[in-house]
């Protein structure tokens, strides 16, 4: 995504979560406007005994009616909140991350465990939210330069690693030892109003007061969309998002992160 896009103020009130005294639901559904080009499976070039010869390409998953799965949906005009931290689990199983897309709250601990009897490497690169992204109508919501937040080595089945995630933003988790198919995305959010679209393209928010909201939708292949929506107290609040596929590219991805073929000395071996 090219930088330098026009930035304009949006007329939406930033709401503290403590003010959410009324309970209104906002339900949504995301569908693609056209059939994407088929995604070729990953051809496994190492650890075939554990991984097999091929692995599915999960970068763009959709249903028979073009319902988009694994889109991260969150409200922009919500003030940060402090909630008790918790542990969020992610696994490496059959040489793929499960789940591929996760969202955690700022301060939560990511617990990553390998269930494979083979060597794996996981390095996380964070791009922080840009200053004022939640108050401006911009698609440039992440910093241009990623920084490393963890670097793990898993040598055997059952090895477990953990890291407290204290900075909001987008983390790409990937292997840098030749397993190009081993990728995941973790969002770190400053508030609890987020969702991930399911296999039917559906998402929902609970406990919203009536008002206008700036909804951000992010997908690892399709990039970012932002949409204003009004929640009413007197009617069903349902949103249909039509996502047009122009030229599928990893907009706002972490492509500037360095690539290596062996983990450096900072990688921690897990037990």
N, C-alpha and C positions, 0 to 999 in steps of 0.2 A: 504494500500500500504506500503510495507516495505521500510524503509529509508536506506540510504547508497548506493544507486544505483550509477553506474559510471557516472561521470559528465565530459563532454567534451565540448570544445569551438566549436562554430558554425561559419562558415565563411559567415556571413550575416552582411551587413552594417546597423548600427542603424541610421534611417532616422528621421530628425526633420520634424514635420508636415508642417512647413512653407516652406519647400523645395518642396512641392507637387504642382508643377506648371503645370504638364501634367495630363491629365485626361484619365486614363485607368481603365476599370472595371474588377474586378475579381468575377466571379460567381462560386458558388459551390453547391454541393448536397451531402447529407450524407445518406447512406443506410446501414442497418444491413446485415451481411453476412449470417445470419441464423435466424430462427424464435425463439424468446425468449419463455421461459416458461410463461404460463399465469399468470397474476398478480391478486391475489384475492382482492376483494373489501374490504374496511375497514368496520368492524362492529362497529357501533356507540354504545357507552356504556353510554353516557350522552347527555343531551340536545337534546333528540330525537324529541321533539316537533319542534325545529328549524332545526335540521340536518337530520331527518329521521332515518331509521333503518340501511341504508348502504350508503357509499360514494365511488365514484370511486377511484381507485388507480392510481394516475397520475405520479408516479415515473419513468415510462418508457412508453412513448407514441410514437407510430409508425403507419404508414399507411399500406394500403393493399399490397403495393409493398415494405414494410419494410423501408420506408422513416422515418428517425429519427427526431422527433420534440423536441424542447426545448434544443438543444445543444448550448452552448455558444461558439462562434467562435471569436477569436481576434488575432491581429498581435502582435508578441512579440517584434520585432526589430524596435519599434517606440519610439522616445523620448517623455517624458511627455509634455503636453501642458496645458496652462491655458485658459479656456473658461468661459464665464459668467455662473454662477450657475443657475439652474432651479429646479423646483419642479417636482418630479416623483410620480405618484399616484399608490397606490396598495390598494386593498379592500379585506375584508373578506365577502364573499357572499355565503350563503347556506353552511356555515361552511368549506369553502375552500378558499385559497388565490387565487386572480385573479389580475395579472397573477401569476402563480407559479414560473416562472423564469423571473427575471428582470436584466437589466444592467443599471447602472447610471454612470455619470462622477464624478470624485473626486470633492467634494464641493457641489454636488447637495443635495437637501433635499428630503428625502423619506417621503411621506405623506400617512399614513395608516389609513383607515376608515373602521369601522365595519358597515355592512348593516343588521346584524342579531339582532333579538330581544332576545339575550341571552348573557351570560357572555363569554368573550374570553380573553385569555392571549397571549401576543406575546413578546418573548425575542430574541434578535439578538446576535449571536456570530460571531465575526470576526476572520478570519485567514489572516494575512497580506501576501502579496507576499514576498517571500524570496529574500534576497539580491543577485542581479545578475541573477535572473531567466530569464530575457529577453536576456541575452547574453550567456547562457549556455544551452546545449542540455540535460536538466534534466526534469523529470516528477515531481520532488519534488518542486513545485512552490509556495506552501503555508507553512506558519509556522506551526510547530507541535502543538503549544498550542494556543487555541482560547481565545479571551477575549470578555467580554460583552460590547456591544455598545449601547443597549437600552433595556428597560424592561417596557412594557405597560400592563395596564389592561383596557379592554373595558366592561363596565357594561350594556350598553344599545345601541340600534340601533342609529346610527348616531355619536357615539363617534369617535373622530379623534385624531390621534397622529402624530407627525412629529419629524424628527431627521436629522441634517446635517451629511452627510457621508464624512468625510475628509481624510480617510485613505484607499488607494487602497487595495483590497483583496476580499475575498469571505466571505459573511455573510449568515449564516443559520438562518432563522427565524422559531421559533417553539413555540408551547404551552407546558407549563409544569404543566398543571392542568388536565391531563388525556385525552386531545384531541390529541392523537398520530397522527391522520390523518392531523392535521393542521400544514403544513410545507410549506416553500417557500425558495427560494434561490435568493440572490441579489449580483451581481458582482459590485464592485466599481472599475472603470477603470481610469488610468491616461491619457488616450487619447481617441479620438472618433472612432477609427477604431475597432469596434466590431459589432457583429450581433448575432441574435438568430435564429436558423433554424426553418422554418415554418412547416405547416402540410405536405408539400411535401418534407421536408428535405432540403429546399433551403436556401441559404444565399448569400449575395453579398456585395462587397466593391466597392466604387466609388472613383475616383480621385487619383489613385495610379500611380506614375511614374514607368517606366520600371525598373525592378530589381528583386532581390531575396528576398523572405520574409519567415520568420519563423511563421507559423500559428499554434496556439494552439487551440485545441478543447476540451471542458470540458462538461461532462454530469454527473448529480448527481448519477446515478446508474452505469454507465460504466467507469467513471474515466476520465483520460486525455490522449489525443493523441497530438503529435506534428509532423508537416510535413513541409518540405521545398517546396516552389513553386516559379516558375519564371514567372513574368509578362512581357509579350512582347508587344511592340508597333505595331507589324505587324501581329498579329493574335488574334483570340478570346482566352480569358483567362478563361478556364473552368476547374474546379477541381471536380473529383468524389472521395469521401472519402468512402471507404468500412470499416465499423467498425465491427470487429470480436468480437463475444461474447464468451469469454472463461469461466469465472466463474463470473457472474454478482455480483459485490460487490461495496459498496460505497467507491471506491478509492478516497483518498483526501477529504473525508467527514469531518464533524466536530464531529465525534463520541466521541472525548475526552471531549467535553463540559459536565459539570455536569448535572445531571437530577434530578429534584425535582417534587413533586406532588402538591405543593402549591407555589404561587409567594411569594418571600420574601419581606421584608419591603422596598426594593429599588424600587419596581414596582410602576410606576406612573399611577394613575387613570386618564383617559382621559375624556374630555368633548365634 
